Amino acid sequence: MKNILVPTDFSDQAEKALKVAAQLARKFDSEIYLLHMLELPMMLIDPVHGSSQNVPEALFFMKLAHQRFSRLKMADYLEGLKVHETVQFHRAFEGIIEISQENNCEMIVMGSHGASGYQEMFIGSNTEKVVRNSEIPVLVIKNEIPDFRIENFVFATDATSDQKDLLSRAMKFARAIDTQMHLLFVNTPNDFLSTAEATKRILKFTEEYPELETNIHIYNDISVEKGILNFARKRGADLLGIGTHGRKGLAHFFNGSISEDLVNHANRPVVTFRI
């Protein structure tokens, strides 16, 4: 994990994500790419569509952003780390995806208020859009985490064939952060399997990873989301993981927008992987 992207609107919530990214950067000897998107009216950033006297105003906002970056980079928790700063005029969600690709980032770390409100620039819909469309893992942080040490990583799956590669990436991620991964299958009334059927499916799904056998869990609940949240609470999970199909729609197990619902409703950090 050599490059980590951290979008920021300079809010407290975004800084919580940056503090976690800094801990990861120290662990993996990574570089951090701090990104601030200026979503300004076209007339302020395009002299063809607007009057030329508005260009200095756009430059003022860019200069102000760099000043805030300078203050932010003086924080003790960033000392000794290589931190790049980027200010772009772009729609926030599209800019985040574009910059992550340009800089070969291997993870995006974002802050979110979740369901409690969407006040800052990168909170709410932009976080959900990044989760839905990012080709690289997205780690969403809700709370202050002074020591991002993950002992119990709960990864939810429906154990279908299209998630084989997803399981491989989740296992690789778990090993990288030196944590124990618990594989969770949520059984719901609308798509019920007997314990024997569910066990058979998930054992076949994990046959390449025999070390997972003692960490397989089948949990019954009224919905997938509630099952994940309730099991995580019971297990004392430090981190939740889930896959998303992105623009193609969330298939079968991830019916509707389970990954985005988790990002909104889970008090714990959530990492998402594109299927």
ABEGO torsion letter per residue (X at the ends): XABBBBBBAGBAAAAAAAAAAAAAAAAAGBBBBBBBBBBBBAAAABAAABBAAAAAAAAAAAAAAAAAAAAAAABAAABGBBBBBBBBBBBAAAAAAAAAAAAGBABBBBBBAEAAEBABAABEAAAAAAAAABABBBBBBABBBABBBBABBBBBBAGBAAAAAAAAAAAAAAAAAGBBBBBBBBBBAABBBBAAAAAAAAAAAAAABAAAAAABBBBBBABAAAAAAAAAAAAGBABBBBBBAEAAEBBEABBEBAAAAAAAABABBBBBBBX
